[in-house]
Amino acid sequence: MQVTGKVKLINATQTFGSNGFRKRELVVTTDEQYPQMILVEFIQDKCDLLDSYSVGQDVTVSINLRGREWVNPQGETKYFNSIQGWRIEASQASAGSDTPPAFETTNAPISSDNEPDDLPF
């Protein structure tokens, strides 16, 4: 799956626990009729992928949806979802210039009066 939009926020890398678990969050604003602010988590070595991106840049992020089940001390089961990023690329919109591509034009061949006109109209 992919999320495409403009980078709204890139948080600093957070480290948790004695095992050195790392997490970094990115917020992408989608370009839709009703734009969405999508929080994407990058974990462990994937945190470093965000170093070369900045706020305002158009990106495409490859993601995985993750779901977890948790039973609280009262015995109630809760479910949590997260969006984990594993690749990020600059979108084509930001890679190119603001000018539209030039199209090659050619002139149609000029018909001569010697050629038969076989069109039905």
N, C-alpha and C positions, 0 to 999 in steps of 0.2 A: 504494500500500500504506500501511497505517497501523499504528502501535504505540500501544496505550492502556495507561496505568498511572500509577504514582506516581513523581514526580521523586525520585531517590535522590541525584543529584550533578549539579552544574553547574560545570564547570571554567572557569577564566579563559581569555580569548582568547589564543592563541599566534600569534606572527608569525614567518614563516620566510623566509630569503633576502633578497636585495636587491630583489626584486620586490614585497615586502610581502604575500605570501600569508598569509591568516589562517584559523585553524581554532579551533573551540570544541567541546568534547565535553559531551554530556548522557547521563546514565544513567537509564533508565526501568525500574522494577520492574513487571512485568506482574502482573495479578490473575488467576492461574490456579491450578489444583490444584498445579502445580509452578512457582512464580513464576520468571521469567527476568530477569536483569539485562541489558538491551539497551543497548549503547553506540551512540549516534547522533552523527555528526559534522555540524556546521554549518560551512560554509565561506564565505569572503569576506563579502559584505554580509548573509548569513543569520545570521552570528554575533550580530548585534544583536537578533535575534528573541528570544533567551533572556533579555534584560535584565529583562523584566517578569514572569519566573517565578521560583519559589523552591522549595527542597527541601520535599518533603511534599505538593506540589500535584498533583492529578489532572489529567493532560493526555492529549491525543491528538496524536501526531506523524505528519505525512505524510512518507513516506520513499521513497527510491530505492535499490535495491541496485546496487552497482558492483563490477565484477570487473576485475582486471588480471593480465596475464602478465608475468613477469620472468625473464630468463635470467641466471643468476649467472656469475661468471668461469670456473667449471669446466664450463660448458655445460649445467647442469641447469636445466630449466624449472620455475619455481615460480608458483603462482597465489595471489592475495590478494583478499579480499572486504572491502568496507566498506559501511556503512549511512549514507547521507547524508540529513539532514533538510532539508526545504525549507519546512515550515510547522508551527506548533505552536499548539494551541488549548487552553484550559481545558476539561476534560471537563464534561459536563452534571452529573455527580455532585457536582463541587465548586462548580458555579455555583448550584445550588439549595440549599434549606435541608435540615435533617436530618429534617423532618417529612414524612410521605407526603402526596401530594395529597389533598384532600378530594373525595369523590364525592357528587354530587347524588343524593338519594333521593326517590322519589315513592311515594305509596301507590297500590296497585292499585284500580281502580274496584270498587265494591261492587255485586254483581249483585243484582237484585231477584227476588222470587218470580214476577213477571209475565213474565220472560224465559224463553224455551224453553231447556231443557238438552239440547243435541244431542251431547254427548260420549258416545262409545261405552262408557265405563266408569263 
